[in-house]
Amino acid sequence: MAIEMFLEKTIPYITGTLETIGVFIIVFASLKTFIKFIKNKFDFNDESLKIELAKGLALSLEFKLAAEILKTVIIRTLDEFIILSAVVVLRVILTFVIHWEIKTGLKEENNRVEEIHN
C-alpha cells in the first residue's frame, strides 16, 4: 500500500521530467539542424541534415514512450488505459517510421558517396 501511494505521487514528476527531456531534444535537434541548413545555403538535397533531425526525433520519442510506459503503473480505469494505449501505439508507429527514414537516408547517402568515389 505504501509503495502504491509512493508511485502515485512520484510517477507524474518522473513522467513529466522524461517528457520535458524529449521536448528539449526535439528543440535542440531542430535548432542544430536548422543552423546547419543555413550554413549549407538552404540545400534541400542534403540527406545528412534529414538523418540528423530524424535521429533527434527518434531519441525524443524514446523518452516520451518511456514516460507513457511508466504511466501504465497508475492507470485506474479502462478509459485511461484505452487512451494511453492509443498514445503508445501512435508513438511506436512514429518511432518505426522515423527509424525506417533514417535507414533509407543512410543508404541513399552511402550510394551517393559511392557514386562520387567511382
C-alpha positions, 0 to 999 in steps of 0.5 A: 500500500505504501509503495502504491501511494509512493508511485502515485505521487512520484510517477507524474514528476518522473513522467513529466521530467522524461517528457520535458527531456524529449521536448528539449531534444526535439528543440535542440535537434531542430535548432542544430539542424536548422543552423546547419541548413543555413550554413549549407545555403538552404540545400534541400538535397542534403540527406545528412541534415534529414538523418540528423533531425530524424535521429533527434526525433527518434531519441525524443520519442524514446523518452516520451514512450518511456514516460507513457510506459511508466504511466501504465503503473497508475492507470485506474480505469479502462478509459485511461488505459484505452487512451494511453494505449492509443498514445503508445501505439501512435508513438511506436508507429512514429518511432518505426517510421522515423527509424525506417527514414533514417535507414533509407537516408543512410543508404541513399547517402552511402550510394551517393558517396559511392557514386562520387568515389567511382 
